[in-house]
Every structure is written in C-alpha cells, then in structure tokens.
Amino acid sequence: MARLLGVEIPNEKRIEASLPYIYGIGRVTATKILDEAGIDPNIRTGELTEDQLGRIAAAITSGGVMIEGDLRRDIQGHLKRITSIGCYRGYRHRRGLPVRGQRTSTNARTRKGRKKTVGVVRK
C-alpha cells in the first residue's frame, strides 16, 4: 500500500478512488487535487512514482485542505464549543439525541441506543 501524508491508500485502485481514503478528502476534492498536481486520475496508485506522490502531497498541503488529525480536532472543537455555550444543538449532543430535527417518538434508535422500556407500576 502506498503511504501518503501518513495514511495507507490502496495500490490496486485508481488514484482518484484511493485519495478519499484520507479523512477529509472526497471524490470532488480528489479530482481537484489531481488536476492541480497534473496527474492522470486513471493511473493505479501502485504505478505512481515517488515524484508524483510528492506532487499530490504538495497539492493537498498547499491547497488548504484540512485532513486527518487537524480536521478531527477542529470538529471536536466545534462540538465542545456548542455544548459549552448551552445551545439547543449542544444540548442534543450532550444527551445523545438526534441533532438535526429528526423525530424521536418512534425512530432514532441509532442515536438513542437500545429501547429502554419504562414500566408502569400496578397496584
């Protein structure tokens, strides 16, 4: 496997499909990076030379694309900020409920976890 900016990307796939293995790079960004680096998107990752890998790495860093650890840290910072100011979105994050307005009466099991049955006490 080729190593690019500290991330292993698969050798057998086209470079255009391999770049999205890096957190923070999607299909569109991968195409822009390859255009900027001047590399054919149909080349397999294993066929790239060290010079071409260096050009791709330079295009990623110079293009201002935030990737991997920096991006994760940035997202965590945003979540910490909205939870600390006590806004509605932060409250939903803190409680582990859906954040973007989904219904919770019946669905939202992914976010809420296993169903907890609250029993009725009969006398």
Secondary structure, DSSP 4 states (H G I P E B T S, - for coil): -EEETTEEE-SSSBHHHHGGGSTT--HHHHHHHHHHHT--TTSBGGG--HHHHHHHHHHHHHTT---HHHHHHHHHHHHHHHHHTT-HHHHHHHHT--SSS---SS--HHHH-S----PPPP-
